[in-house]
Amino acid sequence: MAQQRFAATGAETAISITRAVTHHRLGLRLGFDSGALDVALMSKAVRLSLDAEPVLGCAFRTDERHAYWERLRDLDERSAFSWRECVDIDAAMIDFQVGEVPDAGPQVAVVLLAGTDHDELGVKISHVVADGQAVKQYAYLLADIYSRLAVDASYAPRPNLARRPTGRRVWEHLSSEQRRNAKRAKSWAKPTWTVPGKGSSGGGLTYRTVFVEPRTFRELRAFGRAHDATINDLMLTAVFRACVARFDPPTGVPLSLMCTADLRRFLPDRETLPISNVSISGSLDIARVDGESFARTLVRVRERMAVWSKQCYGAGPFMSAERLAGLGYRPTEKLLGLTFRLAGGSGKTYPWFTNIGVLDESRLAFGECYPSAGQVYGPSAKGPAIVPVISTYRDTLAICMGFCRDDMDEAVIGDVLSLTIGELDNVGGVSNKRIE
């Protein structure tokens, strides 16, 4: 491969710096029948994926001025794949997911766990190089390579050397009116929620997940259609109401509610982009209204989402991040570090909501094998934090929250998950859920 070095985008630079206050990796979990996947074939597919998406086979490096990706010359000796047998497959998967994806690379790791009654494939990837949509993209790529190798053992993928998406590229594809509106958006909001905590060391990272089963999910979808609302709107509403019930925030003030959006929607070549991070978050700023029905809160959430849509989902701040990174890596690091210290000194936080969307079963065929279950893991913050990540597979919706046991009580996370499910049950009908 001729190209050995790739410039980091502004988003990648900013995300790399925010690791001072966050655990920045994303993951995926897919369930299979016991022995369905071939270990040697999977190992080869993972290795070839580092060539198909060259940045994944890189180390992330910085100097005073630049952040960049540099191809590793010893990828055959740096295995990104592992296999092991386990008795408690849930614990083994979480143990895999909480491990770091080191800057030294590769930027992705894959594990195949052989449990007592089924197997699971785990993927984790650096959030510096990938967002939630890119996690799905990698899973689809891995399935494709595995399937091709099953037919032709000599298969070698063509490297994806398409231009990496930047804030500038997103901005170029906005109309003049969109740009005017996009300049009104903000990606940073003052934390307004008081969440019980024990510190901010970031130790003891783990995950809790609650699943909404297909019957309830379909009831929610029908409710959404009747109210001109998406699943995303419904989940934002349920999380917001759950947080109000658990943390009792003040009335009469806009409450920060961070929501992540994918800016690929503005790029004409979005289907062929390399693995990348093209997402940004913004606050919906929704006030608490006591005694309000779910349907009425949903109306207000939809109104705020409409405003954010008109502002191009944070394309303006995304471009600003590109300009900020242009100052050089060390100056950008100092400026963002000051922002973190100011936010951390407030003693407050905010819910940070991400909906990864649907895992496309048609693109997850590993040879003749399709996953029986699937979910996505998202980033988590150090210190008290509420970070729900939503994903759906086969009409089963997963709400996953990462948190640090050293920084907050697990019961707080359990409360938020249970209250969220309670809100959904009131909309969708009879309770139908499972918790892990």
C-alpha positions in Angstrom: 0.0 0.0 0.0 1.6 3.3 -1.1 0.0 5.7 1.3 1.5 5.2 4.8 0.2 8.4 6.6 -3.2 10.0 6.8 -3.9 13.4 8.3 -6.4 13.3 11.2 -9.6 15.4 10.7 -10.7 18.1 13.1 -13.3 15.8 14.6 -10.7 13.1 15.2 -8.3 15.6 16.8 -11.1 17.0 19.1 -12.3 13.5 20.1 -8.7 12.4 20.9 -8.3 15.3 23.3 -11.7 14.6 25.1 -10.3 11.3 26.2 -9.1 13.2 29.2 -12.6 13.1 30.6 -14.1 10.1 28.7 -13.7 6.4 27.9 -13.6 6.7 24.1 -14.3 3.4 22.4 -17.4 1.9 20.8 -18.3 -1.7 20.5 -20.7 -4.2 19.0 -21.9 -7.6 20.2 -23.4 -10.3 17.9 -24.8 -13.6 19.0 -24.5 -16.9 17.0 -25.2 -20.6 17.4 -22.3 -22.5 18.9 -19.6 -23.3 16.4 -21.3 -21.4 13.6 -18.2 -19.2 12.9 -14.9 -20.5 11.7 -12.1 -19.3 14.0 -9.3 -19.3 11.4 -11.5 -17.7 8.7 -12.5 -15.0 11.2 -8.9 -14.3 12.1 -8.0 -13.9 8.4 -11.0 -11.6 7.8 -10.0 -9.4 10.7 -6.5 -9.1 9.4 -7.7 -8.2 5.9 -10.1 -5.6 7.3 -7.0 -3.6 8.4 -6.0 -3.3 4.7 -9.6 -2.7 3.5 -9.8 0.3 5.8 -6.2 1.4 6.0 -6.6 3.8 9.0 -7.6 0.9 11.2 -4.2 -0.6 10.6 -2.6 2.6 11.9 -1.2 4.1 15.0 -2.6 7.5 16.1 0.2 10.0 16.6 0.6 13.6 17.5 3.3 16.3 17.6 3.2 20.0 18.4 1.3 20.9 15.2 -0.4 17.8 13.9 -2.5 14.7 14.6 -2.1 11.9 12.1 -2.5 8.2 11.4 0.6 6.2 10.5 0.4 2.7 9.0 1.9 -0.1 11.2 4.5 -2.1 9.4 4.2 -5.2 11.5 0.4 -5.9 11.3 0.9 -9.6 10.8 2.6 -9.7 14.2 -0.1 -7.5 15.9 -3.2 -9.7 16.1 -6.4 -7.8 16.3 -8.4 -11.0 16.8 -8.7 -13.4 19.7 -10.8 -16.5 20.6 -11.5 -18.0 23.9 -13.9 -20.3 25.7 -15.9 -19.0 28.6 -18.5 -20.0 31.1 -20.0 -16.6 31.8 -20.2 -15.1 28.3 -21.9 -11.8 29.4 -19.0 -11.1 31.8 -16.5 -12.1 29.2 -18.0 -9.7 26.7 -18.0 -6.8 29.1 -14.4 -7.6 30.1 -13.5 -7.3 26.4 -15.5 -4.2 25.8 -14.0 -2.2 28.7 -10.4 -2.7 27.6 -8.7 0.2 25.9 -8.1 0.4 22.1 -4.5 1.8 22.3 -3.3 4.7 20.2 -0.4 2.4 19.2 -2.9 0.4 17.1 -4.5 -1.4 15.5 -7.6 0.8 16.0 -10.0 -2.1 16.2 -10.1 -5.4 18.1 -12.4 -8.5 17.6 -13.0 -11.4 19.9 -15.0 -14.6 19.3 -16.3 -16.0 22.6 -17.4 -19.7 22.8 -20.0 -19.9 25.5 -21.8 -22.9 27.0 -24.9 -22.6 24.8 -24.0 -20.0 22.1 -21.1 -18.0 20.8 -20.7 -14.2 20.6 -18.6 -12.0 18.3 -17.4 -8.8 19.9 -16.0 -5.7 18.1 -14.5 -2.6 19.7 -13.1 0.3 17.9 -11.4 3.6 18.8 -13.9 6.5 18.9 -11.1 8.8 17.6 -11.4 7.1 14.2 -15.0 6.0 14.3 -18.5 7.0 15.4 -21.5 4.7 16.0 -22.4 4.5 12.3 -18.8 3.5 11.5 -19.1 0.6 14.1 -21.9 -0.8 12.0 -20.0 -0.1 8.8 -17.1 -2.2 10.2 -19.3 -5.1 11.1 -20.8 -5.1 7.6 -17.3 -5.0 6.2 -16.1 -7.9 8.4 -19.1 -10.0 7.4 -18.4 -9.3 3.7 -14.7 -10.2 3.9 -15.5 -13.4 5.9 -18.2 -14.4 3.4 -15.9 -13.8 0.4 -13.0 -15.8 2.0 -15.4 -18.7 2.6 -15.8 -18.9 -1.2 -12.3 -17.8 -2.3 -9.4 -18.2 0.2 -7.2 -16.0 -2.0 -9.6 -13.0 -1.7 -8.0 -9.7 -0.9 -10.0 -6.5 -0.5 -9.2 -3.3 -2.3 -8.1 -0.5 0.2 -10.7 2.2 0.7 -8.6 5.3 0.0 -11.6 7.7 -0.5 -11.2 11.2 0.9 -11.8 11.3 4.7 -14.8 13.4 5.5 -14.1 16.7 7.3 -16.1 19.6 8.6 -15.1 21.7 5.6 -16.5 19.1 3.3 -19.8 19.0 5.1 -19.9 22.8 5.0 -19.3 22.9 1.3 -22.4 20.8 0.7 -24.8 23.1 2.6 -26.8 25.7 0.8 -26.4 29.4 1.7 -29.6 29.2 3.8 -28.5 26.1 5.5 -25.2 27.8 6.4 -27.0 30.8 8.0 -29.1 28.4 10.1 -26.1 26.2 10.9 -24.2 29.1 12.5 -26.9 29.4 15.1 -26.3 25.9 16.5 -24.1 25.1 19.4 -22.4 21.8 20.3 -21.5 22.7 23.9 -24.1 23.2 26.7 -23.7 24.1 30.3 -24.3 21.1 32.5 -27.5 21.5 34.5 -28.2 18.1 36.1 -27.0 17.1 39.6 -26.3 13.3 39.5 -25.1 11.5 42.7 -21.4 10.6 42.4 -18.3 9.5 44.2 -15.5 11.0 42.1 -14.2 11.3 38.6 -11.3 8.8 38.5 -12.8 6.8 35.6 -12.1 3.5 37.3 -14.3 0.4 37.2 -15.8 0.9 33.7 -18.7 -1.4 33.1 -22.1 -1.6 31.2 -25.7 -2.2 32.0 -28.2 -2.9 29.2 -32.0 -3.2 29.1 -33.8 -4.8 26.1 -37.2 -3.8 24.8 -38.6 -6.9 23.2 -40.2 -6.9 19.7 -43.8 -6.8 20.8 -43.3 -3.6 22.8 -41.0 -2.2 20.1 -43.7 -2.6 17.5 -46.3 -1.0 19.8 -43.9 2.0 20.2 -43.4 2.2 16.5 -47.2 2.3 15.9 -47.6 5.0 18.6 -44.9 7.0 16.9 -46.5 6.8 13.5 -49.8 7.9 15.0 -48.1 11.0 16.6 -45.7 11.8 13.6 -42.8 10.8 15.8 -39.7 8.6 15.3 -38.3 6.0 17.6 -35.5 8.5 18.2 -38.1 11.1 19.4 -39.8 8.5 21.7 -36.5 7.4 23.2 -35.4 10.9 23.8 -38.7 11.7 25.5 -38.5 8.6 27.7 -34.9 9.2 28.8 -35.6 12.9 29.6 -38.7 12.0 31.7 -36.8 9.2 33.5 -34.0 11.6 34.3 -36.4 14.2 35.6 -38.1 11.6 37.8 -34.7 10.3 39.2 -32.7 13.5 39.6 -35.4 16.1 40.3 -33.9 19.1 38.4 -35.2 22.6 38.8 -38.2 23.9 36.9 -38.4 27.0 34.8 -34.9 26.6 33.2 -33.8 24.8 30.0 -32.2 21.5 30.9 -29.3 20.3 28.8 -30.1 17.1 26.9 -27.3 16.2 24.6 -28.2 14.3 21.4 -25.8 12.9 18.8 -26.4 13.3 15.0 -24.7 11.8 12.0 -23.6 14.5 9.5 -23.0 12.0 6.6 -26.6 13.0 5.6 -25.1 16.1 3.9 -22.4 14.2 1.9 -23.2 12.8 -1.5 -20.6 10.0 -1.2 -21.8 8.9 2.2 -22.2 5.3 1.0 -18.5 4.9 0.1 -16.8 6.9 2.9 -14.0 5.2 4.8 -14.4 4.3 8.4 -14.6 7.7 10.1 -16.1 10.0 12.7 -18.7 12.3 11.2 -20.9 12.9 14.2 -21.5 15.7 16.6 -23.7 16.3 19.6 -25.9 19.3 20.6 -28.2 20.1 23.4 -32.0 20.3 22.9 -32.4 22.4 26.1 -35.8 21.2 27.3 -37.5 22.6 30.4 -39.1 20.4 33.1 -42.9 20.7 33.2 -44.5 19.0 36.2 -47.6 16.9 35.6 -47.1 16.8 31.9 -48.1 13.7 29.9 -45.7 11.6 27.8 -47.5 12.8 24.7 -47.1 16.4 25.6 -43.4 16.0 26.4 -43.0 14.2 23.1 -44.5 17.3 21.3 -41.8 19.5 22.9 -39.0 17.1 22.1 -40.2 17.0 18.5 -40.3 20.8 18.4 -36.7 21.0 19.7 -35.5 18.4 17.2 -37.1 20.4 14.4 -35.1 23.4 15.4 -31.9 21.4 15.5 -32.7 19.9 12.1 -33.1 23.4 10.7 -29.7 24.2 12.2 -28.2 21.2 10.3 -27.6 19.1 13.4 -24.5 21.0 14.5 -22.7 21.3 11.1 -21.7 24.7 12.2 -19.8 23.6 15.3 -18.5 20.7 13.4 -16.8 23.1 11.0 -15.6 25.2 14.0 -13.9 22.1 15.4 -12.0 21.9 12.1 -10.9 25.5 12.4 -9.9 25.0 16.0 -7.8 22.0 15.1 -6.1 24.2 12.5 -4.4 26.1 15.4 -2.2 23.0 16.0 -2.6 20.0 18.2 -1.0 21.4 21.4 -2.9 24.7 21.3 -6.2 22.9 20.7 -5.4 20.5 23.6 -4.9 23.5 25.9 -8.1 25.3 24.9 -10.2 22.1 25.2 -8.5 21.3 28.5 -9.6 24.7 29.9 -13.2 23.9 28.8 -13.1 20.5 30.6 -11.9 22.1 33.8 -14.6 24.7 33.8 -17.3 22.1 33.1 -15.9 19.7 35.7 -15.9 22.4 38.4 -19.6 22.9 38.1 -20.4 19.6 39.8 -23.1 19.0 37.3 -23.5 16.8 34.2 -26.1 16.1 31.5 -27.7 13.1 29.8 -25.9 12.3 26.6 -28.2 10.4 24.2 -27.1 8.5 21.1 -29.2 6.4 18.8 -27.1 4.2 16.6 -30.2 3.0 14.8 -30.9 -0.4 13.2 -28.3 -3.1 12.7 -29.1 -4.3 9.1 -29.4 -8.0 9.3 -29.1 -8.4 5.5 -25.5 -7.0 5.7 -24.5 -9.2 8.7 -24.3 -12.6 6.9 -21.1 -14.3 7.8 -21.2 -16.9 5.1 -24.5 -18.7 5.7 -24.7 -17.5 9.3 -26.8 -14.6 10.6 -26.6 -13.2 14.2 -29.4 -14.2 16.5 -29.0 -11.0 18.5 -27.0 -7.8 18.4 -26.4 -4.5 20.2 -24.0 -1.5 20.2 -21.8 -0.2 23.1 -21.1 3.5 23.2 -18.5 5.8 24.9 -18.9 6.7 28.6 -17.7 9.6 30.7 -15.5 9.7 33.7 -17.3 10.9 36.8 -21.1 10.8 37.3 -22.7 10.5 33.8 -25.9 9.3 32.1 -24.9 8.1 28.6 -27.7 6.0 27.0 -26.9 4.4 23.7 -29.7 3.0 21.7 -29.5 0.3 19.0 -32.0 -2.1 17.4 -31.7 -5.6 15.9 -34.6 -7.7 14.7 -37.0 -5.4 16.4 -35.3 -5.8 19.8 -34.2 -2.4 21.1 -31.2 -2.2 23.4 -30.6 0.7 25.8 -27.0 0.4 26.9 -25.3 2.6 29.5 -21.6 2.6 30.3 -20.5 4.0 33.7 -17.6 3.9 36.1 -18.3 2.0 39.4 -15.6 4.1 41.2 -17.4 7.3 40.3 -21.1 6.4 40.8 -23.4 3.9 42.3 -24.7 1.2 39.9 -28.1 1.6 41.4 -28.4 5.1 39.9 -27.9 3.6 36.4 -30.4 0.9 37.2 -32.9 3.5 38.3 -32.6 5.4 35.1 -33.0 2.3 33.0 -36.0 1.1 34.9 -37.7 4.5 34.8 -37.0 4.7 31.0 -38.6 1.3 30.5 -41.5 2.4 32.7 -42.1 5.4 30.4 -42.0 3.1 27.4 -44.4 0.6 29.0 -46.9 3.4 29.6 -46.8 4.1 25.9 -46.4 0.6 24.4 -48.7 -1.3 26.7 -47.8 -4.5 28.7 -44.3 -4.7 30.1 -42.1 -6.9 28.0 -38.4 -6.5 28.7 -35.2 -8.1 30.0 -32.2 -6.6 31.8 -28.6 -7.6 31.8 
